């Protein structure tokens, strides 16, 4: 039986708007924007990958694999396409 899908968003989820100062986020300059990311999220997601099929569902599309995944310690994931 296939694993259930777990769709991942970036902005507002992995890149929070106002994280707590002690939450362990690092600032990364990507595409001219400050993006806050935490390796802790990558640890949690790798653990969830044992139960779920992780899929990017973000307007970052393939950029999530090239810019977000390596920073938080994820391998490339399938991508939901939102643009034509």
N, C-alpha and C positions, 0 to 999 in steps of 0.2 A: 504494500500500500504506500502511495507517495506521501511525503511529508506535507502538512498544510503550509501555505504561503504566509510569510511575514513580510509585509511591504514596509520599506524604510524610506522615510522622508529626511531631508537635511535641514532646511531652514525652519527654525522654530522648534525643532525636535533635537537633532544632533548638534545643531548650531543654535543654541538658545538666544533669546532676545536679551534677557537680563539674568544671567546665572548668579548664584551666590558667589561672593568673592573667594570663598574657600572650596569651591566645587571642583577644582582641579582642571580647569579649561585653559588651553594655550591658544594664543591668537596667531592666526596664519593669514597672510596677505594673499588672497586668491582673486584673480580677475578684478583687481582694484578695490576689493572689499575686505574688511576685517572679518574673518570667520573664526568662531570659537569652537574648538574641538577638544574632546577628552578621550584619552586612551582607555579610560574606564569603560566608556561605551563600547569600544571594540572588544574588550574582555567579555562584557555581558552578551554582546551579539554572537561572539564565537561560541559561548556556552549555549545560547538559544539555537544555534545552527545544528546542534545535535537533535533537536526536535522539529525545527522548522526549516523550510527552504527560504533563505533570505533573498529578497529581490529589491532593487532600488526602484522606488516609486516617487521620483522627485524631478523637478524641472532641471536639475543638474544633469539628468540623463547619464550619458557616458562619462561626463566630467566627474561624476561621483566615483567611478572606478579609478580614474587617473589622479584625482586630487584629494578625495576624502578617504577612500578605503586605505591607501598606504599610510596615511597619518594616524588612523585609529587601529591599524593592524588587521585589516580584513583583506581577503583575496578578492579578485574581481567577482562581481555578482551579475546575474541577469538584470536587464534594465527594462522598465515599462516605458514605452515611447509616448510622449505627450505632444511632441511637435510633428509636423508633417514632413 
